[in-house]
Amino acid sequence: MAKCRIYFFTYNRNNLLSRAISSLLSQTFTDWICEVHNDLPGNTFPEEYIRSLNDSRFIVVNHPVNLGTTASFNYAFKGCTETYASMLEDDNWWEPTFLEVMVKLMDDNPHLDIAWSNMSVWKELPNRSWVDTGATLWPTSQDICFNWPQPAQALGALHSTGAMIYRGDKAAQYSIPESTLSNAVELVRERCFEHPIFLQSKPLANFSYTIASSQSRNIVKWTGTQMMMLSSYLAKSSDKKRKCLTLLSYYRNNRPSPVPVFMLSIFFLREWRLLSCLNISDWLICIRWFVANFFHIPRLRPYLKSQQQTWTFLKNRTPDIIDN
């Protein structure tokens, strides 16, 4: 049996698939098996390409219907008999030592269930060439061990799916509702991770900004998801007002401003006393946002109603936050 199971996901990116697979074949750590999940029914290229490699470590799974990002990724969190598991998407790729370094990190730290590496950021150009932006998702100065909670986890996630390694026997704990917005799979999934989680600061993987993306740009869906993230975070705090003030201080300088999400979450939770956390500048930002999005606001309620499974998941799986 292999030591690590790789879950590879592809959807209609035949031109990128070979780059990602080549990065897996170039790994200095070779004790792996790979499930290739093709989420575009009728596309025969992925299976034909994998068959041409003549490598018995690959298994191809053709989805009979298009499942989308969230349901597809859940295949990687059904649990496996291999010691470790990792995910690779068709638009990202790994440096040759990614698996070697990350497997050793996990071997040396049995208290860790989740670790991920820093990623270099690449951008696709209109002519389909790629440019290295020179940026990384995290500073490269030092590794970081994160305990729960971090302010960034109120509205976002720390880990990167495309550079993560996790224990196979814990994987089934990380499945999330299939109704979860595809943009938010990392945000929601991280709420059920056991902490600490560990960042390897060396960029051992590559993250790409592609011209075409399956990510939703629907402002109602994104705002509603952010409301559920923040509301579940505040709901688990032992001192909601203190936590709200701390988070506002952390997020106020972000652009675009997430302050309107705070007001919406206060209404969602019906924690009216938290309105006193908003200063005059916050109120002005909220008023401008409400005016600009006047026609979108009525659609938030039905969207949130459709997301009951995700909301229940976030309420139940977000760990308690003890404010000292």
N, C-alpha and C positions, 0 to 999 in steps of 0.2 A: 504493500500500500504506500502511496506517495505521502510525503509529509505536508504538502500544501496543495489545496484545491483552488484553482483560479476560475473565477466566473467572468467570462468575457461577453459583453453585450454589444450588439450591433443592430443598427436600423438604417438601411438605405444609404450607407456610406461605404460603398465598395472601393472608392478611391482612397479611403483612409485606413481601411481594415488591415491591409498588408503591413503598413507602418507599425501599427499597434502589435500585431502578431509577431512581426520581426523582432520587436523589442522584448517580447516574451521568450522567443527562441534564443535571443542573445544573452539571457540571464546566466550569470556565473553559478547560480544555484539551480540545479536541474531536477531536483526531486519533487516534481509537481505534476498535476493532472489538470486539464483545462476543459471546462464546459463552455462551449461556444453557443450563445443564445441568439438566434436570428429572429427578430421581431417583425420582419416584413414578409408575410406569407406570399409565396410565389417567387421570391428572390432566390435563385439557385446559386448565385455567386459565392456566398459564404461557405456553403457546404462543398462546392466544387474546389474552391481555393484550399480549404483545409484538407480535403482528400488528396490534393496534389502535393501536400507536404510529406505525406507518407510517414506520419508521426503518430504512433499509437497512444500518445498522451492526450490527444484531443478527442473530445466527444461533442458532436453537433446536436443541438436541440432546436428544431425548427418550430416556432410557435404556430399553431393552426390558425390563430386569429391574432391581430395586433393587440398586444396587451398594454402598451404604453410604458413609460419609464417606471412608475411606482410599482406596478404589478410585476414587471420584468425583474426589477432589482430585488424583489422579495424572494426570487428563486435563490439568491445568494444567502438568504437568511432562513433557510429551512433546517439548517444543521447538517453537518457532515462528519464522517468518520476520520478524516484527515486532522492532524494536529492543528493546522492553521488554514485560514481561507483569506482570499484577497479578491478584489474586483478590478477589472480593467475594461474601460470603454473604448469604442473604436476611434474616438477623436483624441484620446490621450495616449501617452506611451511612457515606458519606463527606461531609466538608465540601467546599464548592464548589472550593476551591483545592488539594485533595489531589493530583490528577494533575499539575497545573501545577508545584507545588512539588517533588514527588518526581521528575518527569522532568527538571527543571532540575538537581536535586541529582545525579542520575546522569550527566547530560550534562557537568556541571562536574567530576565525579570519576570518570574512566574506570578508576581502579584498583578501584572498588567494583563488586561483582556483586550485592550484597544490601543493601537499605535498607528501613526501615519507619518509620512515624510513630507518635508517641504517640497514645493513644486515650482519649476521654472515656468514662466508665462510666455506663450507663443501666440501670434496673431496671424490669421489667414488673410491673404491679400486677394483682391478681385481676380487675379490671374491664377488663383489656387496655389500660389507659392506661399511659403511660411517665413515669418520673420521672428527672431528671438527678441522680445522686448527688453531683455536685460533685467526684468523684474522677477521677483519671487513672491509667493503668497505670504511668506513669513520672513522676518530677518534671518540671516544665516549665522548670527553671532553665537547662539547657544540653544541647546535642547531645552524643552520646557515640559514639566510634568504638571498637568492641570488638575486641580481638585474642583469639586462642585461646591458652589456655583461660581461661574464667571459672568460679569455683566454682559459680555458679548453673546452669551447663550440665551439671554432674554428674547432677542429678536433674530438670532442667527445661530451658526454652528462653528465649531473650531476645526473639526476634522475635515479631511478631503476624501471622498469616496474612492477616487481614482488613485490614491496613494496609501490606502489603509490596509492593515493586516489585523486579523482578529482570530480568536480561538474557535475552532470548529465546533466544539461541544457547547459553546455559549451562543452560537449564531442564531438559533431559533428564538432567542429572547429579543432579537432586534428586528423582527418583522413588524411592519407598520400597516395601517389601514390602506387599502388600495385606492380609497377616495382621496388620499393626500395629494395635494398639488405637486406636480413633478418638480417645480422649482424648489420645493421645500422638503424633499426627501431627507437631506442631510440634517436639516434643522429639527425635524420631528424625530428622526431616528436617534439623534444624539441624546434625547431626553431619557431614553431607556438604557443608555450605556452605564456600566458600573465604572465609577471613578476611583482612582485617577486614570486619566488618559494621557498619552505621551506623544509629543511632537519631536521627531528627529529632524533637526534644523537643516541638515544637508539636503539640497534639492536632488532627490533620487528619482523624481518623476516629472513629467511635463504636462502642463495644463494648457489647453488650446481654446482660444476664442475663435469659433468658426463663424463664417458669414451667415450660414443657415443654422437655425437652432430650433429645437422642439420646445424650448422653454416658453411658458405662457407670459404674455405681456398684458394680460387682463388686469386692470387696476383693481377691480372689485375682488377678484380671486386672491390677488397678492395682499391687498389690504386686509381682507378677511382672515387670511392665514396668519398675517402678522398680529392681528388682534388676538387670535387664539394662542399664539406663542406667548405674547406678553401677559395675557390674562391668566394663563395657567401658571406662569412664572410667579406673578404677584399673588395668586391664590394660595400658593404653597409657602409663602413667606410668613414668618411669625410676627413680623411688624410691617404690614403692607405700606403704610405711609412712609416709613423710613426707607424702605426698599424703593418705593416710587421716586422719592427725592434723589436717591443715589443714582438710579438709572437715568433720570432726566438729566442730571449733571453729566453723566457719561455720554449720552446720545445727542445732547442739544446741538453740538457743532457738526453733526453728520449732515451730509447733503446727498440726496434730498432729505429734508428734515423728517424724522419719524415721530415728531411731537404729536401730530394729529392722531397717530395710532394710540398714544397714551390716553387722549381724551375719549376716543372711541372705546377703548378697553375699560375705562372707568365706567362708562355707560353700560357696557356689556356685563360687567361684574356688579353693577349697581352699588359701587363703593363711592357714594357721593362725597364723602369727606376727603377723598383723594383729589378732588378738584382744587383744593387749596394748595396742592403741590405745584400747580401751574402758575407761572409768573405772567406779567403783562405781555412780554414778548411771546411767550408760548400761546397765549390767547389770540394774539394777532396772527400768528402763523396758522393756528387752527381755523380762524375765521376765513383767512384767504384760501385755505385748502377746501373748506366746506363750500365756499362760493364757486371755486374752480371745478369742484366735483359734485355740484348740486344734483345733476341727473344720475350720477352713479350711486349716491348714498342710499336711495331706496332699494337698490339691488343687493345691498350687503346682507340684509336680514334673510332673504331666501337662500343666499349662498351659504351663510352660516348654518341655516337649517339643514342644508344638504350635506354639511360637513360634521354631522353629529358624531359619527364614528371617530373621526380625527380629533374632535374636541374631547370626547370621552377618553380617548387614548392619552392625550396630553394631560388631562386632569389626573388620570390614574398613574401615569408613568413618570411624570415630572417629580423628581425627588423633593423632599421637604427642604426648606431653606430656613435655617436658624440664624436670626439676626442677633448678634451679640451687642 
